[in-house]
Amino acid sequence: MNMRFEGRSVLVTGAAGGIGLAAAEGFAREGAWVMLADRDGDRVHAAATQIRSWGGQASAVTVDISNYDSVAAMVDATVAETGALHIAFNNAGIPATMSGDFENLDLDEWHRLISTNLSGAFYCMRAEVPALKASGGTAIVNTASIQALVASPGMPGYIASKHGVAGLTKAAALDLIPFGIRVNAVCPGFIETPMLAPLVADPGTRAFIEGKAPIGRLGAAAEVADAVLYLASDSASYVVGALFSVDGGVAVL
């Protein structure tokens, strides 16, 4: 069995389900101790319990990534459990809850998306870096989106938040590589997760969304998790500031 992360402490946000949970399970199966963090306390603690049930090393903490104090407490809890933080996967984020053209975007929706998706990513990195430096940590991986590379009509708030994560990833990569901390981002396309489930419940809508990807299907959370584990591993030792598409070819169009 590949044990790329044996002896390393990994923090994963948005870990109660979907891509975050798939990554947390992957890290644990490859030897890491994993702190699962999510705003849904019941689900994230259940996820950590499930990982422990098959022998993985995991714990859980509730976090609101739009609140810096909550984020700082999450990092402190991670270090308190194992004495170190080596890798962080900042995956938590929210979708747009309403669509509309640029001129009519609801201002509360704008602030909600920016405070969670963009400020939340910044807060996580800001709180994680001192612990990563102290441990000789090696990697931060952020979750951006295919919408960090392209754009679609009617989603200005979400697209701006994810383009912001892409830019933040590149800026942090340059600032942190002198300390041996590589910062990269995954850009998932249409992935079959609880977040996408309401959209693809209708067969016609599902077929339409699948048709947008040249590969002709939705992606699996595990396929994104595999990319995350690669970027976090020593195999990606020369990968810095990358926006790594896992989208079935959408960005190529």
N, C-alpha and C positions, 0 to 999 in steps of 0.2 A: 504493500500500500504506500502511496505517495504521502510523505509526512512533511510537506514543505514548510509548515508553520508550527512545528513542534517547538514548545518552549516560548512561544510568542503570545502576547496578549492583544486581542483584537476587539475593537469597538465597532458595532454596526447599528446605525440608526434606521428607523423605519423597519424594524426587524420582526414585527408581529405577523407579517405575511408577505406574499409576493416575492419580489427580487431580494429584499432585505433578509427574509427568512431563508431563502434558498442559499444566499451567500453565507449567512451565519452557520447553516448546516454544513456547507462546504468547508469553511474554515475549521469547524470543529472536527470534521471527519479527517482532516489533514493535520491534526495534532494541536491546534490552537486552543487557548482558553478564550471564550467569546463572551463579551458583555452585549446582550441584546437590549436595545433601547427603543422605546416607542411611546407615543402619547396614550395608546390604549393599554393601560396597565394590566388588565386581566389577560388579554390575548398574548402580550409579550412574556408575561410570567409563565403562561401555559406553554409557549413555544420553548422557553428555556428548560422547563421541566421535561418536555418531550425529547430534547437533545440529550439531557442527562440520562433519560431512560435507556438509551442505547449506548451509553458509555462516554458521551461527549462531555466536555468541560464547559459549562455555561452558567451564567447568571443573568438577571434582568433588572432593568430600572425604568421607571416612567420618566418621560422627558417631554417638555414643550420646547421645540427648537427655536421658536420665535421669541423666547425669553432667555436672555443671556445667563441669568442666575441659575435657571434650570439646567442649561447646558453645562455650565461650570460644575454644578453638583453631579451631573452625569459623569463627567471626566474624573472628578474626585472619587466617585464611587468605584469607577473602573480601576483606578490606581490603588485604592484601598484594598480591593479584592486580591490583587496579585503583585502589587508593588511596582507595576510598570504599565506603560502603554506603548506598543510597538507599531501597530497598524490601525488606521481608522477608515471605515467605509461610511461616508456621509451620504446616506441614501434617502433619508426622510424628505417628503415633499407632498404637495397637495395638487390636485387637478383644478382646472377652472370649473366653477359650478354654474356659470352662465356664459353664453356667447353673445356677441354683438359687435358692431363695427367700432372702429377706433373712437369716433366722436361720442358714442353712447355708452362706452364702458363705464360701469358703475364704479365710483371712486372707492367704496368700501371693498369691492372685489379686487381692485388694483392693490390696495394696501394689504389685504389678506394674502395675496399671492406673493408680493414682494417681501413681506415680513417673514413668511415661512420659507419659501423656496430660495430666495437670495440672501436675505439677512440671516436666515437659519443656517445656511451653508457657511457663511462668514463666521457666525458665532461658534459653530462647531470647530472650524479650523483654528480660530483664535484661541479657544480653550484647550484644544488638543496639542498645539505646537510645543508649549513648555514641557508637557509630559513626554512627548516624542523626543525632544532634544535630550531630556534627562536620561532616557532609556537607550539612546542610540537608535531610536525608531527609524523605520525605513520608508514608509509609504502612507500617503493619503489618497483615497479614491473617492471622487464625488460622483453622484448621479446627476447628469444633466438631462438631455433628451434629444431625440432627433429634431425637436423644435428648438434646439440650441444651434442647429446647423442650417435649418431651412425655416420657412414660415408658412403659415396657413391663414386664410382670412377668418376674422371673427374671434381671434384669440390673442389680442395684443398684450394683455397682462401676463398670461402664462408664458408666451414667447419671450417677452422682455425678461421675465424672471429666470428663464432657463438660458437665454443668451448671457445674462449676467453671471450665472454659475460658470459658463464656459470661459468668460473673460477673467473671472476671479480665479479659476483653476490655473490659467496661464500665468497670471500675475503672481500667485502664490508659488507656482513652480519655480519661477526665476528667483524669488526671494529666499526660498527654503532649500534649494539644491545645494548651496554651499554648506549646509548642515547635514547633508546626506539624506534629506527627506524628499522623496520624489512625489510630486502631486500630479495626478492625471484624472480624467473623467470618463465614465462610460456614457454613451448616448443611445439609450434604448429606443427602438421603434415601437411597433404595435405588439405589446407583450401580453400574454394571457395571464392577467393578475386580477385580484379583487377590484383594483381601481378601474380596470377596463371592462369588468364584467357587465355593468349596466348597459354599456354601449353595444356589446356583442350578444346580448341575450336574444335579440331579434335576429332570426336567420338571414334576412335580407341585409340588415346592417352589417352583420358579421361578414357576409360574402363581399360587400362593398369594401370594407376595411381590409380584408385579406387581399383583395384585388389591387390595393394601393402598393403592396410590396411585391417587387419582382419575383421573390421566392415563392409567392402565392399562398402564404399561410401566416398565422400569428406566430410570434416567437414564444418560447417557454422561459419562465423565470430562471430555470437552471442554466439556460444558454447565456443569459446575461451574467449570472453568478460566475460561470466559468471564466468570462472575460475579466471580471473583478478580481478573482483569485490570481489570474495571470498578472494583472497590473500591480497587485500587491506583493507578488512573489519576487524572489531574486532572479527569476528568468527574465523579468522586465527591467533589469538593472540599468539599461540605457534608454529607457522610455521616460521622458520628462515633458510634462505639459501637453500630453496627447489628449485629443477628443476622440475616443475610441467608439466608433459606430457599431452597434449590434442591432441592425434594423432590417435585415433581409433585402438590402439594396435600395431602400427608399431614398437615401441621400445621393445616390448615383444618378437618379432621374433628373 
